[in-house]
Amino acid sequence: MNIPINSQVVNPSHEGKFIEKLTKVYNTVKADMPMFEEYDEKLNANNMLYSLLDPENKTYMHPLTKVFTKDCEIINVDIENFKAYSIKKTSDGVEYVLIRMGGDWEIPVYFIVYFDKDEVLRSFLSYKGNMFNFDDMCAFGENLDGSDVNVALKHFSSVVKPFHEKKDVKKFIKEYLPAKIDESYIDELRAKSQDGSETYKVFSYIIDGIIYGLINVSPETIEHIPCNIMEEMYVITIKAKPNSKICVEDFIEQYGKN
C-alpha cells in the first residue's frame, strides 16, 4: 500500500563546510542561551546536534535552530539512543549528517541533517526509509492503543508478529472466511462482538491473513478492525527497523525535484 510522502521542500546548500557552519550555529546558540547545557565539550557533529535537540535546552526558541527543531518535531520520538554518523557528501556536493534516535521502547528513526540554500540548519525525515505511525506521527512503540499495528497492517504488514501458524491461517480462510472481506463484513463481525472469544478468533485469523499476505484488504477495511484486538494480541517486531540507504536516496530524490 502507498507510503505517505514528506511534503517538505528540500533545497540544500552545495557550498560544503558542514562542520564549520554547525560549529558556528552551536557556539552562537550556546552563547545566547545562558541555561544551555553541553552534552560534551568535544565539538563534533554528534555532541553538537544532540545538545541542539535536547528538549531541556529549549533551542526551538532560538532563530538559528527553531526551523531545525520544528523539522525534527514532525514526529514524536524520544532523543534517547541518539547517534550522529560521519559527515557525507552526495555526488553533486551536498554535505549531510545522518542521525538516529528512539527510546528503548520505540523503533528508531533516521533524519538527514543539512544546511539549506540560505545556510539554515534543517532536517529531513524520510517516510520511505523509516517505519513509523504515519497516522499519529510518532515512532512505533509510542502508542499503546493498537494504532501502531493498525498503521503497520496498512503499509508493511510483515513487521507485525502473527498470532497463528501460517498453515492454520490458510485452513481457516479456506473453511470459514468469505472470498471478499470488506468494511461491511468487518462491521458485521463487530456487531457480533458480544460473542466474545469466537469473534476475537475470527478477527485474529483475518489479521494473520493480512500479515502473511493471504488476504488483500483496503486500508479502509483495516480501519474498521477493532483496535483493542490489535492492542491485546499483536506487536510490532524488530523487522520494522529503518533503512539508512533508502533515507538518503529519498533525500536526494526530494531535492532533485527542485
C-alpha positions as CSV (number, residue, x, y, z in Angstrom):
1,M,0.0,0.0,0.0
2,N,1.2,3.5,-0.7
3,I,3.5,5.2,1.8
4,P,2.8,8.9,2.5
5,I,5.4,11.4,1.3
6,N,7.1,14.1,3.4
7,S,6.0,17.4,1.7
8,Q,9.0,19.4,3.0
9,V,10.7,21.4,0.2
10,V,14.3,20.3,0.3
11,N,16.7,22.8,-1.3
12,P,20.1,22.1,0.2
13,S,23.4,24.1,0.1
14,H,26.1,23.0,-2.2
15,E,28.8,25.1,-0.5
16,G,30.1,22.4,1.8
17,K,31.8,23.3,5.2
18,F,29.1,21.5,7.2
19,I,31.1,21.1,10.4
20,E,32.2,24.7,10.3
21,K,28.7,26.0,9.8
22,L,27.3,23.7,12.5
23,T,30.0,24.8,15.0
24,K,29.2,28.4,14.3
25,V,25.4,27.8,14.9
26,Y,26.2,25.8,18.0
27,N,28.5,28.4,19.6
28,T,26.1,31.2,18.8
29,V,23.1,29.4,20.4
30,K,25.2,28.4,23.4
31,A,26.4,32.0,23.9
32,D,22.8,33.4,23.6
33,M,21.2,30.9,25.9
34,P,22.6,31.1,29.5
35,M,20.9,27.8,30.6
36,F,22.2,25.9,27.6
37,E,23.9,22.6,28.7
38,E,26.5,20.8,26.6
39,Y,26.3,17.1,26.1
40,D,30.1,17.0,25.8
41,E,32.8,19.7,25.5
42,K,34.2,18.0,22.3
43,L,32.7,19.8,19.4
44,N,31.9,17.0,16.9
45,A,28.6,16.6,15.0
46,N,27.2,14.0,17.4
47,N,27.7,16.1,20.5
48,M,26.6,19.4,19.0
49,L,23.5,18.0,17.3
50,Y,22.4,16.2,20.5
51,S,22.7,19.3,22.5
52,L,20.8,21.3,19.9
53,L,18.0,18.8,20.0
54,D,17.9,18.3,23.8
55,P,14.5,19.5,24.9
56,E,16.0,20.8,28.1
57,N,17.9,23.4,26.1
58,K,14.8,24.8,24.5
59,T,16.6,25.6,21.3
60,Y,13.3,26.0,19.5
61,M,13.3,29.5,20.9
62,H,16.5,30.5,19.1
63,P,16.2,31.9,15.5
64,L,19.2,29.8,14.3
65,T,17.6,26.5,15.4
66,K,13.9,27.0,15.5
67,V,13.4,25.7,12.0
68,F,15.7,22.7,12.6
69,T,13.9,21.7,15.8
70,K,10.5,22.1,14.1
71,D,11.7,19.8,11.3
72,C,12.6,17.2,13.9
73,E,9.3,17.7,15.8
74,I,7.3,16.5,12.7
75,I,7.3,13.1,14.5
76,N,7.1,12.3,18.2
77,V,10.2,10.3,19.0
78,D,12.5,10.3,22.1
79,I,16.0,11.6,21.7
80,E,17.3,8.6,23.7
81,N,19.9,6.4,22.0
82,F,20.9,9.4,19.8
83,K,23.7,8.9,17.3
84,A,25.1,11.1,14.6
85,Y,27.1,9.4,11.9
86,S,30.0,10.9,10.0
87,I,29.6,13.7,7.5
88,K,28.8,12.5,4.0
89,K,28.7,14.3,0.6
90,T,26.4,13.5,-2.3
91,S,27.8,13.2,-5.8
92,D,26.7,16.8,-6.5
93,G,28.3,18.3,-3.4
94,V,25.6,18.3,-0.8
95,E,27.0,17.6,2.7
96,Y,24.7,16.0,5.3
97,V,24.8,14.0,8.5
98,L,22.5,11.0,9.2
99,I,21.2,11.0,12.8
100,R,19.3,8.2,14.5
101,M,17.2,8.4,17.7
102,G,14.5,6.5,19.5
103,G,13.7,5.4,23.1
104,D,14.3,1.8,24.3
105,W,10.6,1.2,23.8
106,E,10.5,2.7,20.3
107,I,11.5,1.7,16.8
108,P,14.2,4.3,16.0
109,V,14.1,6.7,13.1
110,Y,16.7,8.4,10.9
111,F,16.8,12.1,10.0
112,I,19.0,13.7,7.4
113,V,20.6,16.9,8.8
114,Y,21.8,19.5,6.3
115,F,22.1,23.2,5.6
116,D,19.6,24.7,3.0
117,K,20.5,27.2,0.2
118,D,20.1,30.0,2.7
119,E,22.6,28.3,5.1
120,V,19.8,27.5,7.6
121,L,20.2,24.3,9.6
122,R,17.5,21.8,8.5
123,S,16.4,18.2,9.0
124,F,14.6,15.8,6.6
125,L,12.6,12.8,7.7
126,S,12.2,10.1,5.0
127,Y,8.8,8.4,5.0
128,K,10.2,5.8,2.6
129,G,13.2,4.8,4.7
130,N,11.6,4.9,8.1
131,M,8.8,2.8,9.5
132,F,6.6,4.7,12.0
133,N,3.0,5.5,12.8
134,F,2.0,7.7,9.8
135,D,-1.5,8.4,11.3
136,D,-0.3,9.8,14.7
137,M,3.1,10.9,13.5
138,C,5.0,9.1,16.2
139,A,7.6,6.3,16.5
140,F,6.3,2.8,16.7
141,G,6.2,2.0,20.4
142,E,5.0,5.5,21.4
143,N,1.3,4.4,21.3
144,L,-0.1,1.6,23.4
145,D,-3.6,1.5,22.0
146,G,-3.2,-0.7,18.9
147,S,-2.9,2.1,16.5
148,D,0.7,1.2,15.6
149,V,-0.4,-2.3,14.5
150,N,-3.2,-0.7,12.5
151,V,-0.8,1.5,10.6
152,A,1.7,-1.3,10.1
153,L,-1.0,-3.6,8.7
154,K,-1.9,-0.9,6.1
155,H,1.7,-0.2,4.9
156,F,4.1,-3.0,5.9
157,S,2.2,-5.9,7.4
158,S,5.1,-8.3,7.6
159,V,6.6,-6.4,10.6
160,V,3.6,-7.4,12.8
161,K,4.1,-10.7,14.7
162,P,1.3,-13.2,13.7
163,F,-0.7,-15.0,16.3
164,H,-1.3,-18.2,14.4
165,E,0.8,-20.5,12.3
166,K,0.6,-19.9,8.6
167,K,-0.8,-23.4,7.8
168,D,-3.6,-22.9,10.3
169,V,-4.5,-19.5,8.8
170,K,-4.7,-20.9,5.3
171,K,-7.0,-23.6,6.6
172,F,-9.3,-21.2,8.4
173,I,-9.5,-18.9,5.4
174,K,-10.5,-21.7,3.2
175,E,-13.1,-23.2,5.5
176,Y,-14.6,-20.1,7.2
177,L,-14.0,-16.8,5.5
178,P,-15.7,-15.3,2.5
179,A,-13.9,-14.6,-0.7
180,K,-14.2,-10.9,-0.2
181,I,-13.5,-9.2,3.1
182,D,-14.5,-5.6,3.2
183,E,-15.8,-3.0,5.6
184,S,-19.3,-4.4,5.6
185,Y,-18.1,-7.9,6.6
186,I,-15.9,-6.4,9.4
187,D,-18.8,-4.3,10.7
188,E,-21.0,-7.5,10.8
189,L,-18.3,-9.2,12.9
190,R,-18.1,-6.1,15.2
191,A,-21.9,-6.3,15.7
192,K,-21.3,-9.9,17.0
193,S,-18.7,-8.8,19.4
194,Q,-20.9,-9.9,22.3
195,D,-19.9,-13.5,21.2
196,G,-16.6,-12.7,22.8
197,S,-13.8,-15.2,22.2
198,E,-15.3,-16.6,19.0
199,T,-15.4,-13.2,17.3
200,Y,-11.9,-12.4,18.5
201,K,-10.8,-15.7,16.9
202,V,-12.2,-14.7,13.5
203,F,-10.6,-11.3,13.7
204,S,-7.2,-12.8,14.6
205,Y,-7.3,-15.1,11.6
206,I,-8.2,-12.1,9.4
207,I,-5.3,-10.1,10.8
208,D,-2.9,-13.0,10.4
209,G,-4.1,-13.5,6.8
210,I,-3.1,-9.8,6.1
211,I,0.3,-10.3,7.8
212,Y,1.0,-13.5,5.8
213,G,-0.2,-11.9,2.6
214,L,-3.0,-14.4,2.2
215,I,-5.8,-11.7,2.4
216,N,-5.9,-8.5,0.5
217,V,-8.0,-5.7,2.0
218,S,-8.2,-2.0,1.7
219,P,-6.8,0.5,4.3
220,E,-10.4,1.4,5.0
221,T,-11.2,-2.2,5.9
222,I,-8.3,-2.4,8.3
223,E,-9.6,0.8,9.9
224,H,-12.8,-1.0,10.8
225,I,-11.0,-3.8,12.7
226,P,-11.2,-3.1,16.5
227,C,-8.0,-1.6,17.8
228,N,-8.4,-3.4,21.2
229,I,-7.8,-6.7,19.4
230,M,-4.6,-5.3,17.8
231,E,-3.5,-4.0,21.2
232,E,-4.1,-7.2,23.1
233,M,-2.9,-9.8,20.6
234,Y,-0.3,-8.1,18.3
235,V,3.1,-6.4,18.5
236,I,5.5,-4.7,16.1
237,T,8.7,-6.7,15.6
238,I,12.3,-5.5,15.1
239,K,11.7,-6.1,11.3
240,A,10.4,-2.5,11.4
241,K,13.9,-1.1,11.6
242,P,14.7,2.0,9.4
243,N,16.8,1.8,6.3
244,S,19.5,4.5,6.1
245,K,20.3,3.9,2.5
246,I,16.7,4.5,1.4
247,C,16.5,7.6,3.7
248,V,19.5,9.1,1.8
249,E,18.1,8.1,-1.6
250,D,14.8,9.7,-0.7
251,F,16.6,12.9,0.5
252,I,18.5,13.2,-2.8
253,E,15.3,12.5,-4.8
254,Q,13.4,15.2,-2.9
255,Y,15.9,18.0,-3.6
256,G,16.3,16.7,-7.2
257,K,12.8,17.8,-7.8
258,N,13.7,21.5,-7.3
